[in-house]
Amino acid sequence: DAAPAIYLYNTSNTSSRRVAATPPGTVLISHYWDPSESKVMLCEYASSSAGVGADQSGCVILFVTDDGGVIVADTISKEDLPGTVLGIDTPRVYSAQRGADEISLENAVMSSFQGLEEEG
């Protein structure tokens, strides 16, 4: 089972590159570019087979390097980011979770920034 892929298009040299965006056995649900950091992309994924094996769902954060390479900057499990993913603004990934009477906003801090985030 091959990992789902995305194609990144480089506007400076008009080339494209196929990138495996999520773990094997998963499907890409959505993707979000960081509005303030143009080289950072969040990909949300879930298990491709309902009820088979362990549930694999979460987010992977990709960083596009200056030479066009792509590295995995971080992964965030669905347990750490409940609800519907809304987007990324480095160093935080945001989601919304609906309760009985309200919608709460949740966020998870990328692991390389934990301890450095501002409180408040």
Rosetta blueprint (number, residue, H / E / L):
1 D L
2 A L
3 A L
4 P L
5 A E
6 I E
7 Y E
8 L E
9 Y E
10 N E
11 T L
12 S L
13 N L
14 T L
15 S E
16 S E
17 R E
18 R E
19 V E
20 A E
21 A L
22 T L
23 P L
24 P L
25 G L
26 T E
27 V E
28 L E
29 I E
30 S E
31 H E
32 Y E
33 W E
34 D L
35 P L
36 S L
37 E L
38 S L
39 K L
40 V E
41 M E
42 L E
43 C E
44 E E
45 Y E
46 A E
47 S E
48 S L
49 S L
50 A L
51 G L
52 V L
53 G L
54 A L
55 D L
56 Q L
57 S L
58 G E
59 C E
60 V E
61 I E
62 L E
63 F E
64 V E
65 T L
66 D L
67 D L
68 G L
69 G L
70 V E
71 I E
72 V E
73 A E
74 D E
75 T E
76 I E
77 S E
78 K L
79 E L
80 D L
81 L L
82 P L
83 G L
84 T E
85 V E
86 L E
87 G E
88 I E
89 D E
90 T L
91 P L
92 R E
93 V E
94 Y E
95 S E
96 A E
97 Q E
98 R E
99 G L
100 A L
101 D L
102 E L
103 I E
104 S E
105 L E
106 E E
107 N E
108 A E
109 V E
110 M L
111 S H
112 S H
113 F H
114 Q L
115 G L
116 L L
117 E L
118 E L
119 E L
120 G L
